[in-house]
């Protein structure tokens, strides 16, 4: 692969099926099932060009949520659209249902928080190992494309596995989980019409609660004290009869999960500081979930600290967290099932892969 001087730019096999794109049968699909050490079945598929040869390969890694291999948001299958674009470049693509969703077993939607990003990284590692054994894969050109939490999962593995050849992160994290959630909540509060003074008071209590979660959330007296402060920060008087343990539980108990504890306690910049492979980070300038303000400079600083000479950070100014377009335009409110991945986003990925000699120019 070419060396790239760092820059920041603003702008188990179950079956085989033949997939038809247009008139020609251009790709093959192999379904697989992997079993984790704790007995969870992970089900997915590998799609690859229907021709002789070995090809570069990518594994697509979902963000937080109940995602199948398509990572469907607002009725739009993000990963299916990306997969189709990569297949046009003669790449092999692995997609997998997250544990507990689609055809994969494990914890379901009601208890998603019982596993962590670390557990998901272990799942992805199994899929990555499988991909590297596939007969159509050029093992010198295998990488990962992560979205949102998927950028944390891929960075965890990248910090541990020097065999990963390249990495793309879109809607990426480069800060601590509690800082990211605090920023999200602050924005949500203001959008709901909360005054800046009340919002700041509520955020102070959120930070107390994050620290409580990180400590292991075992002290009920501390928990309910934080809950009372939370409600009073919203404007309730301390003797308001609505301040009950039951009401506090309705509002806050759902955050006491292993997923939240891990997420709040870890900073993805710590992983980025260990990445040496070619790395592309893509931010949306209108992203309200992993914002430029909170993540861009920490990402740049972490990759520079790693001594990574092959990274690039791109900002696509008029894109959101999902890089969606409707008739070529970004929309604050997505049209369900009618969104397309931004052409600028797709071309950014393809151009970088060509420059890094992952795919042919």
N, C-alpha and C positions, 0 to 999 in steps of 0.2 A: 504494500500500500504506500501511497505517497505521504511524505511528511507534510503536515499542515501547520503553519505558524498560527498561533492563536489570534482570533479576531472576534469582535462583537459587531454584528451587522444589524442595522435597523431596517426593517421591512419583513403398547402391544397391538399388533395390527389385526383388526377385526374384519375389515372388508376393503375392497378397492373398487372405486367407481370412476367412470369417465365423465368429465364435465365438459359440456359443449359451450363454447363461446363463439357466437356467430355460427357459421356453417361448419367450421373445422373443430375437431376434437383436440383441444390444445392443452389440456391438463388432466392429471390423474389425482384422485383423492384417496388417501388411505386413512381409515379411522383407527384409533388406538385406545387402549385402556392401560393406565399405569396404576400401580398400587403403592401407596405410601407406607412407611414403617408402621403407622398406626391404623392401617387397614382401609384407608379411604381410597375409593376408585376415582381416578381422574380420567375423564374421557375427552378426546379431542380428535383433530384431524391434521394430516400433513398433505398439502396440495403442492404439486410439482409439475414442471413442463412435461408434456407427453412427447419426449424426444430423448435420444441417447445422449448421455453426457453427465457431468457433475456440475452443479450450479450453486451460486451463493444462496444463503438461507437466512431467514429471520424468524424469530419467535415473537409474537405479539402479546403484550402483558397488560392486563386490564387495570383500570383504576378502582377506587373503592365503590362497592355496591354489588347488587345481585347479578353479576354478569356471566353470561354464557360466552362462547367463543366469538360471537359477533360484537360484543360490547355495544349493545343497543341503547342509545340515548335519544329521547324525544322521538321514538319510533324509527330512528336512523341507525342502521348497523355499521358503526364506525369501522370495526375491524374487517368486516366483509369488504367494504369499499377500499380500504388500504390494501387488503390481500389481493383484490382484483388488479389494482395498479401495479403491485410488485410482480404479479404473475406476467404482466405485459413485458416486464424486463427480464424474463426468464429466471425468476427467483423461486426458491422453495419456501413455503410459508407454513409454520405451525401455529395453530390456534387451539385453545383448550377451554372447556367449561370450568369456571372456578369451583373449587370444592363447595358442595352444598347447592349448586345451581345447575340447570340444564340436566345433562345425563351424569354428571359427577355426583358422588355421594358425599356424606359428611354433614356438617352443621348447615341448617337451612336458614331462611331469611330471618326468622324470629330470634336466632341466636348467632347471627353473623359475627358478633364481637367476641366470640369465644376462641377465635384464632387471631393471629397477628400477621403483620407484614413479613415477619421472619418465617412464620409457617408457610406463607404463600411463596416466599423465596425458595424454600425447600421443595415445594411442589414444582415450581418453574425449573429448578435445577434438574429434576427427574426428566422433564420434557426436553430440556436443553441437551442432556446426555443422549436421549433417544434420537433427537434430530441429528446429532453428530454421527450417529451410526447408520443413517439412511443412505441407501445405495446411490441416490441422486444428488447428494450434498457434497459440495467442495468444502472440506473441513477447515480450509484456511480462510474462508470468507463467511463465517457464521456469526451473526450478531443478534441484538435484542432491540425491540422498539417498544418503549413503555409509555403509558399515558397516566398522568396524575400520580396516584399511588404506585402505579406500575413503574414510574421513574425511581421510586424508592426501592422497590423490589429488584429492579435491574441493577441499581447501584450497589445494593447489598451483595449481589452475586459478583458484580464486577470487581468489588474490593477483595473478593475471596478467590476468584477464578481468573487467572491470567490467560486462559485459553480463549476468552471471549474476544473476537476480532474487531468488533465495532459496536457502537451503541448510539441509539437515537432516543431522546427524551422530549415529549411534547406535553405542554401544560405542566412543566416540571417543578419539583420541590427541591429547594436548596436551603432550607431553614428548619427549625424545630417544629414539630407538629403543633405544640401549644401556641406558638407564635402565629402559625398559619390559621388555626381555628379562631384565635382571638381577632385577627384581622377580618376574617369572614363574618364573625358575629357582629363586630362593630359596624361593618357596612350594612348588614341585614337590619340592624337596629335603626340606623338612620333612614334606611329605605322605608321602614315601617312607620316613620314619622316621629320616632323618639327624639327628644331634644338632645343636643350634644352633651349637656351637663348630666342628664340621666344616663345616657349611653356610657359616658366615662365611668360613672359610679357602678353601673352594671358590669362593665368590663373589669373593674378592679376585683369584683367578687368572682367573676369567671376565672381570673388568674389564681385566686385562692383555691377555687375548686380544681383547677388543673393540677396544682401542687398536691392537693389531697388525693387525686386519682393516681398521680405518679408515686405517692408514698405507699399505695396499696389499699386505700379506701376501707380500712378495717375499724376505724373509730367512729361509731354511730353518733356520739355526742358532737364531735367536730363536724360531721356531715350535716346534721340537722341545724347546727349553728350557722354553717355556711348557707344552708337553704333559707334560713330566716333572713340573713343579711341580703341574700339574693332578692327575696320578695320585697324587703324594705327599700332596696336600691331602685326598685321599680316604682316606688311611691307609696307602698302600704305602710301604715303605722304599725309599731311593734306589737300593739295589743289588738290588732285586727284579727277577728275570729277566723278569717280565711287562712291564716298562717298555721297550718297543721302539718304534722308529719306525713299524712297521706297526700296532701297537696304537693309538698316538697318532693315526695317520691315520684309523683306523676311527672314533675318537671325535670328532675335531675338523676333519678336512679338509673336510667338507661345508659348513662355515661360510665357507669362502674363496670367496665368490661376489660378483658385482656387486650383487645385491639386498641382501645383508647389509651390504656396505660402505656403500651409500647409506643404508640404514635406520639403521644405528648412528651414522652421521655427521650426521644431520639431526634437527632438533627441530621438530615441527609447530607449536609456539607461534610460531615465526618467520613461518609463513604466516598463522596466525590474526591476528597483529598488523596484517595488511593488509586484513582483510575488513570491508567496509562494508555488505554486503547483510543483510537479515533472516536471522538464524542461530538455529537450534534445536539445542542439544546435549543428547542424552539418555543418561544413565548408568544402568547397573544397579547397585543397591547391593551385589549379591553378585557383581559382575563380578571375576573373578580374572585377566583378561587385560589390560584397560585400566582399572585400578582408580581409584576416586574419590580415594584417598590420593595417587596420583601425578599425576592428570590434571585434577581438577576446578578447583583454584585456579589452576594455570597457564593453563587455558582462560579462566577469568573474567578474569584479569589481562591476558592477551593481547588479548582482545576489547575490554576497557576501554581498553587502550593504543591500539587502533585507532580509538578514538573512535566505536565502533559503538553507536548508540542503539537498535538494533532486534534485540538478541539476548536469548535466554532459555536458561538451563541448567536442566534438569529431572533430578531423581534419582528413579527408580522403585525404592523401597527393596528390594523382594523380587524383583528380576530379575537374571538372569545376563548374560553377554556376548551371548547370542542372543535374549533376551526371549521364551523358550519357556515354554509351559504344557502340562500334561497334565491333562485334566479340571479345568482351572482352577487347578492348583497348579504351582509351580516344583519341578523335580526336579534333584537333584545329578547323577544319572545319567539321561540322556535315554532315553526309550523310542523306539527306532529307528522312524522313519516314522510316529509317532503324535503328534508334537508340533504345537501350534498357536502362532502368534504371540499374545502377550499382548494381551487386549482393552484393557488399560490403556495399553499401548504404542501400539496402533493409534489409540485415542481421543486420545492426546496429540498424535500427528501431525496428525490431522484437525482437532482443535480449534485448533491453532496455525495451520494453513493457512487456516482460516476467519477467524481473528483478523487474519491478515496480508492478507486479501482475495485470497488466491490462489484459493480455491474459495468458492463461494457458501454463505452461512450458511443 
